């Protein structure tokens, strides 16, 4: 999956998870919302730690020049 797809999936999990948690108050929807919020965290970490993003960080030359 691309970082963009992971980001969109993370945001969708966040919106649906928060929506279920706020709108409904049954045990089943609370369990599903907590699982979706955990999925949001995991997907967000994978989106941030994608090799494409990490490679861009290594290309910078922030060291003091000679």
C-alpha positions in Angstrom: 0.0 0.0 0.0 1.2 3.5 -0.7 1.5 6.1 2.0 -1.4 8.0 0.6 -3.7 4.9 0.8 -2.5 4.2 4.3 -3.2 7.8 5.3 -6.7 7.7 3.8 -7.5 4.4 5.5 -6.2 5.8 8.8 -8.4 8.9 8.5 -11.4 6.7 7.5 -10.9 4.5 10.6 -10.6 7.6 12.8 -13.9 9.2 11.5 -15.9 5.9 11.7 -14.4 5.0 15.1 -15.2 8.4 16.6 -18.6 8.5 14.9 -19.6 5.1 16.4 -18.3 6.0 19.8 -20.2 9.3 19.9 -23.4 8.3 18.3 -24.0 4.9 19.8 -23.7 3.6 23.4 -24.0 -0.2 23.2 -21.2 -2.5 24.1 -20.8 -3.9 20.5 -20.4 -0.4 19.0 -17.9 0.6 21.7 -15.8 -2.5 21.0 -15.9 -1.8 17.3 -15.0 1.9 17.8 -12.0 1.0 20.0 -10.7 -1.5 17.4 -11.1 1.2 14.7 -9.3 3.8 16.8 -6.4 1.3 17.4 -6.4 0.6 13.6 -6.1 4.4 13.1 -3.0 4.4 15.3 -1.4 1.5 13.5 -2.2 2.7 10.0 -0.9 6.2 10.9 2.4 4.8 12.1 2.8 2.8 9.0 1.9 5.8 6.8 4.5 7.9 8.6 7.2 5.3 8.6 6.8 4.4 4.9 10.2 3.8 3.2 9.4 6.5 0.7 9.2 9.1 3.5 12.2 7.8 5.4 14.3 7.9 2.2 13.4 11.5 1.7 14.6 12.3 5.2 18.0 10.7 4.4 18.5 12.8 1.3 18.7 16.1 3.2 22.1 17.6 3.8 21.6 19.4 7.1 25.2 19.0 8.1 27.3 22.2 8.4 29.1 23.0 5.2 32.9 23.1 4.8 
